[in-house]
Amino acid sequence: MKTKPSIRRVAFVPRAMGIFVLAVIVLAFAAGTVGREIGLVLAGAVFLTIWFYCLAMTLLLALLHGRRARRASIQVSPMEVAVGTPAEAFYSERDVSPLAAPRIGIFQLPGILVRCRLLLATKDGRRIDHDFSPAKPGPHSFPVKRRGAYFSAYDEFAVFDILGFFRIAFRLFPEATDGRADVRLLAKPHPAGEPPAVNARAGDSDMKPEFSLQRSDILIDHRPYVPGDDPRRINWKLYGHGGSLFVREGEREPPPHANLTILIDTEYDPSLYGRSESRRGIDLLCENALAAAIACTESGMNVLVGSLDGALSPDLATALAWPAARPMPKPETRGRDAGAKADDPADDDPPGSQPLPVAPIDRGILVMALPRSCTETALDAFLKKAAGTRTGACPVDLLFACHRDGSAAPSKGGAMDTANPLSSVEAERLAAAEICVSLFNQRPGVKARLAWV
């Protein structure tokens, strides 16, 4: 049974405006009393009346709705949406018993409001905060502008005054979702306009290799059908005449079913990327990975997608909603512990990093990553393990993706636009990517390259 987090259920928050107005009231009374200014005393009394009304009515309304807030919950539907598609929040209240009396509408006072707040956030800091009135029936739509897996520790049922003096919030703990690690919303990316080239040989074939033979309907180029032949090569006209199955010798077999795994390395180098730039970089990796996966799937390949945040999945767009930008471990944490042995295989992964999922040896592998100034990362540990387990298999296709922060971008051929030169930060990322390509190409079983996305 899941336990709720150990945080306060109710939070009373005197806002800065309320404290400031109280200070003004005290000063007005003090100055009016000392200087015998009746105007200051009257102004202080007016502000005190308003201030006290906001405090008393906020507390009263919170007391009246306290039991309702303990029954309340907010659901998000649907759980999976494409970026740019709105999602909906549904307010509901759990019945304490089957014989519970019908609930009345949500009571509000003049100047005192009751609102619900949906609080969602990704692991890399993206947020969705949506306020709505629980008194209004029906779903409450909100926009989903950024890709990601959105989680929530709690939502809020709040009572506050319109002047911003006081706010009392009841925290609504979301119920556990079905095996999704408490994720409440998956915002799936859109595929990029032009997919990157996939150079990885796509693993073993489930069918016979393709023959480069010409199509022919001559009888001598037919042979009897044997189990294992592709049924699409059967000449049904001959079957209609003689009742026996023959296959065409000269017709091409359909392309083999190939296996491909696309992995997103979500680590970024803080010396090259800020927080917002890293999130945008991971978004571009996911968009291009989705475009490549769709193109490979349409060509007959069996494609799986994965990242640091989840296991391999054939559900392409949904799997690419999970990756979240992660800073690379600091240099002092990348080395081995002082007490660890130098040849300890369990210390291959850098401390503080999570390894990429292991891909089967019968699959081609495409890894997409951002440039970095250090190679001792989870990607390095993955490639070392892959080199040891994939002896004789096709090389790992490693793609370091660069992007422009502005609207102008180099052509797909790599030619630079002289009218829009690279900024110093972009040039530094490009230099780091070129160094990474050079270093990783020296490793056995790795084919590294650079691509603009």
CORKA-V624100 format. One record per residue. RES is the residue in three letters. SS is DSSP state (helix for helix, strand for strand, loop for the rest). PHI is phi in whole degrees, 0 to 359 (NA if undefined). NEAR is the number of other ideal C-beta (glycine too) atoms within 10 Angstrom. Layout:
# CORKA-V624100
res: (RES:RES)
ss: (SS:SS)
phi: (PHI:PHI)
near: (NEAR:NEAR)
This chain:
# CORKA-V624100
res: (MET:LYS:THR:LYS:PRO:SER:ILE:ARG:ARG:VAL:ALA:PHE:VAL:PRO:ARG:ALA:MET:GLY:ILE:PHE:VAL:LEU:ALA:VAL:ILE:VAL:LEU:ALA:PHE:ALA:ALA:GLY:THR:VAL:GLY:ARG:GLU:ILE:GLY:LEU:VAL:LEU:ALA:GLY:ALA:VAL:PHE:LEU:THR:ILE:TRP:PHE:TYR:CYS:LEU:ALA:MET:THR:LEU:LEU:LEU:ALA:LEU:LEU:HIS:GLY:ARG:ARG:ALA:ARG:ARG:ALA:SER:ILE:GLN:VAL:SER:PRO:MET:GLU:VAL:ALA:VAL:GLY:THR:PRO:ALA:GLU:ALA:PHE:TYR:SER:GLU:ARG:ASP:VAL:SER:PRO:LEU:ALA:ALA:PRO:ARG:ILE:GLY:ILE:PHE:GLN:LEU:PRO:GLY:ILE:LEU:VAL:ARG:CYS:ARG:LEU:LEU:LEU:ALA:THR:LYS:ASP:GLY:ARG:ARG:ILE:ASP:HIS:ASP:PHE:SER:PRO:ALA:LYS:PRO:GLY:PRO:HIS:SER:PHE:PRO:VAL:LYS:ARG:ARG:GLY:ALA:TYR:PHE:SER:ALA:TYR:ASP:GLU:PHE:ALA:VAL:PHE:ASP:ILE:LEU:GLY:PHE:PHE:ARG:ILE:ALA:PHE:ARG:LEU:PHE:PRO:GLU:ALA:THR:ASP:GLY:ARG:ALA:ASP:VAL:ARG:LEU:LEU:ALA:LYS:PRO:HIS:PRO:ALA:GLY:GLU:PRO:PRO:ALA:VAL:ASN:ALA:ARG:ALA:GLY:ASP:SER:ASP:MET:LYS:PRO:GLU:PHE:SER:LEU:GLN:ARG:SER:ASP:ILE:LEU:ILE:ASP:HIS:ARG:PRO:TYR:VAL:PRO:GLY:ASP:ASP:PRO:ARG:ARG:ILE:ASN:TRP:LYS:LEU:TYR:GLY:HIS:GLY:GLY:SER:LEU:PHE:VAL:ARG:GLU:GLY:GLU:ARG:GLU:PRO:PRO:PRO:HIS:ALA:ASN:LEU:THR:ILE:LEU:ILE:ASP:THR:GLU:TYR:ASP:PRO:SER:LEU:TYR:GLY:ARG:SER:GLU:SER:ARG:ARG:GLY:ILE:ASP:LEU:LEU:CYS:GLU:ASN:ALA:LEU:ALA:ALA:ALA:ILE:ALA:CYS:THR:GLU:SER:GLY:MET:ASN:VAL:LEU:VAL:GLY:SER:LEU:ASP:GLY:ALA:LEU:SER:PRO:ASP:LEU:ALA:THR:ALA:LEU:ALA:TRP:PRO:ALA:ALA:ARG:PRO:MET:PRO:LYS:PRO:GLU:THR:ARG:GLY:ARG:ASP:ALA:GLY:ALA:LYS:ALA:ASP:ASP:PRO:ALA:ASP:ASP:ASP:PRO:PRO:GLY:SER:GLN:PRO:LEU:PRO:VAL:ALA:PRO:ILE:ASP:ARG:GLY:ILE:LEU:VAL:MET:ALA:LEU:PRO:ARG:SER:CYS:THR:GLU:THR:ALA:LEU:ASP:ALA:PHE:LEU:LYS:LYS:ALA:ALA:GLY:THR:ARG:THR:GLY:ALA:CYS:PRO:VAL:ASP:LEU:LEU:PHE:ALA:CYS:HIS:ARG:ASP:GLY:SER:ALA:ALA:PRO:SER:LYS:GLY:GLY:ALA:MET:ASP:THR:ALA:ASN:PRO:LEU:SER:SER:VAL:GLU:ALA:GLU:ARG:LEU:ALA:ALA:ALA:GLU:ILE:CYS:VAL:SER:LEU:PHE:ASN:GLN:ARG:PRO:GLY:VAL:LYS:ALA:ARG:LEU:ALA:TRP:VAL)
ss: (loop:loop:loop:loop:loop:loop:loop:loop:loop:strand:strand:strand:strand:strand:loop:helix:helix:helix:helix:helix:helix:helix:helix:helix:helix:helix:helix:helix:helix:helix:helix:helix:helix:helix:helix:loop:loop:helix:helix:helix:helix:helix:helix:helix:helix:helix:helix:helix:helix:helix:helix:helix:helix:helix:helix:helix:helix:helix:helix:helix:helix:helix:helix:helix:loop:helix:helix:helix:helix:helix:helix:strand:strand:strand:strand:strand:strand:loop:loop:strand:strand:strand:loop:loop:loop:loop:strand:strand:strand:strand:strand:strand:strand:loop:loop:loop:loop:loop:loop:loop:loop:loop:loop:loop:loop:loop:loop:loop:strand:loop:loop:strand:strand:strand:strand:strand:strand:strand:strand:strand:strand:loop:loop:loop:loop:loop:strand:strand:strand:strand:strand:strand:loop:loop:loop:loop:loop:loop:loop:strand:strand:strand:loop:loop:loop:loop:loop:strand:strand:strand:strand:loop:loop:loop:strand:strand:strand:strand:strand:strand:strand:loop:loop:loop:loop:strand:strand:strand:strand:strand:strand:strand:loop:loop:loop:loop:loop:loop:loop:loop:loop:loop:loop:loop:strand:strand:strand:strand:loop:loop:loop:loop:loop:loop:loop:loop:loop:loop:loop:loop:loop:loop:loop:loop:loop:loop:loop:loop:loop:loop:loop:loop:loop:loop:loop:loop:loop:loop:helix:helix:helix:strand:strand:strand:loop:loop:loop:loop:loop:loop:helix:helix:helix:strand:loop:helix:helix:helix:helix:helix:helix:helix:loop:loop:loop:strand:strand:strand:loop:loop:loop:loop:loop:loop:loop:loop:loop:strand:strand:strand:strand:strand:strand:strand:loop:loop:strand:strand:loop:loop:loop:loop:loop:loop:helix:helix:helix:helix:helix:helix:helix:helix:helix:helix:helix:helix:helix:helix:helix:helix:helix:helix:helix:helix:helix:helix:helix:helix:loop:loop:strand:strand:strand:strand:strand:strand:strand:loop:loop:strand:strand:strand:strand:loop:loop:helix:helix:helix:helix:loop:loop:loop:loop:loop:loop:strand:strand:loop:loop:loop:helix:helix:helix:helix:loop:loop:loop:loop:loop:loop:loop:loop:loop:loop:helix:helix:helix:loop:loop:loop:loop:loop:loop:loop:loop:loop:loop:loop:loop:loop:loop:loop:loop:strand:strand:strand:strand:strand:strand:strand:loop:loop:loop:loop:loop:loop:loop:helix:helix:helix:helix:helix:helix:helix:helix:helix:helix:helix:helix:loop:loop:loop:loop:loop:loop:strand:strand:strand:strand:strand:strand:strand:loop:loop:loop:loop:loop:loop:loop:loop:loop:loop:loop:loop:loop:loop:loop:loop:loop:loop:loop:loop:loop:helix:helix:helix:helix:helix:helix:helix:helix:helix:helix:helix:helix:helix:helix:helix:helix:helix:loop:loop:loop:loop:loop:strand:strand:strand:strand:strand:strand:strand:loop)
phi: (NA:282:262:281:297:274:232:295:282:237:233:260:238:290:279:299:297:296:293:295:296:298:296:296:298:298:295:296:295:295:293:293:288:292:270:55:259:293:297:295:294:294:298:298:294:296:296:294:297:296:298:291:298:299:293:293:288:295:295:295:293:294:293:293:260:299:292:298:296:287:265:282:205:234:250:249:216:284:288:242:223:277:302:94:262:289:251:229:252:242:268:213:230:280:283:283:201:297:263:297:290:301:278:271:296:283:279:227:248:302:82:241:247:239:221:255:232:272:242:236:206:268:291:257:98:285:229:231:244:231:259:207:270:289:286:275:285:90:287:243:279:217:281:241:262:230:290:152:260:259:247:203:279:195:252:226:247:242:239:205:266:288:277:80:276:221:210:244:241:264:271:257:271:292:284:296:272:285:71:250:55:67:290:251:207:246:263:274:283:268:290:295:295:231:289:290:293:251:264:290:294:268:74:287:257:272:228:292:296:282:260:268:243:273:292:208:250:288:298:292:269:253:219:299:288:235:305:108:289:290:296:288:265:289:271:287:294:295:296:293:274:247:82:247:268:231:246:281:286:268:270:296:282:296:299:292:285:251:245:222:240:250:243:254:275:270:283:228:270:298:283:247:228:281:294:291:294:292:296:295:297:293:300:294:299:294:297:287:296:294:298:294:295:295:297:291:296:293:273:104:275:261:248:241:232:204:202:295:265:196:284:296:216:278:277:297:296:295:297:275:278:283:305:233:298:234:291:292:301:295:304:289:262:278:285:283:295:298:273:275:281:292:257:281:293:288:258:291:279:297:302:87:246:249:288:292:296:282:266:301:286:269:235:288:232:242:249:248:216:269:300:212:268:225:263:275:227:298:297:297:296:297:293:296:293:295:295:280:257:246:299:86:277:292:296:284:274:251:244:263:260:248:215:271:286:266:279:282:218:295:288:296:283:98:290:275:275:293:286:229:294:291:286:296:292:295:295:294:295:297:296:295:295:295:293:299:299:296:289:287:289:279:270:292:79:229:240:263:205:247:216:270:238)
near: (3:7:5:10:8:5:10:10:14:13:13:13:12:13:15:10:13:20:11:11:19:17:10:15:20:12:12:21:17:13:14:18:12:9:10:9:13:9:9:18:17:12:16:21:14:12:16:17:11:16:20:13:17:21:16:13:18:24:15:13:21:23:11:14:21:15:11:17:23:15:15:19:16:24:17:23:11:10:16:15:18:14:18:12:12:11:24:14:22:12:23:10:15:10:9:10:6:5:6:11:6:4:10:7:8:17:12:16:16:7:13:21:17:21:17:24:17:25:20:25:15:24:16:20:12:19:11:23:11:18:14:17:13:20:14:10:8:8:15:19:11:19:12:21:11:17:26:32:24:24:18:19:13:18:26:21:27:22:27:21:23:10:15:13:23:23:20:22:22:22:19:23:15:19:11:11:14:5:6:12:11:13:19:22:24:22:23:22:25:15:19:18:8:12:18:22:13:20:14:22:16:24:23:16:14:10:14:12:8:12:11:5:13:9:9:13:12:9:9:8:17:20:11:9:17:8:4:7:16:14:9:10:17:16:18:10:10:17:13:8:9:9:7:9:16:20:20:19:14:15:19:14:16:13:13:17:14:21:21:25:25:30:26:25:24:26:22:25:17:13:11:21:22:11:13:13:17:22:22:16:24:30:20:19:28:29:20:25:31:22:20:25:26:16:17:22:14:8:13:13:20:16:25:22:27:21:27:21:21:18:11:19:15:12:12:23:20:16:26:28:26:26:29:20:25:22:15:25:18:10:9:7:12:16:13:13:10:5:5:12:10:6:6:10:9:7:15:14:16:22:14:13:21:14:14:26:17:15:26:15:15:13:23:25:30:26:25:24:26:29:23:25:15:15:13:15:22:22:26:20:17:23:23:15:16:21:16:11:13:18:9:6:20:19:20:24:22:25:27:25:21:21:20:16:15:10:6:11:15:17:9:12:6:9:9:13:12:6:6:13:10:19:12:7:13:17:11:15:27:18:14:20:24:14:15:22:17:11:13:21:13:8:18:8:18:18:16:22:15:16:16:19:21)
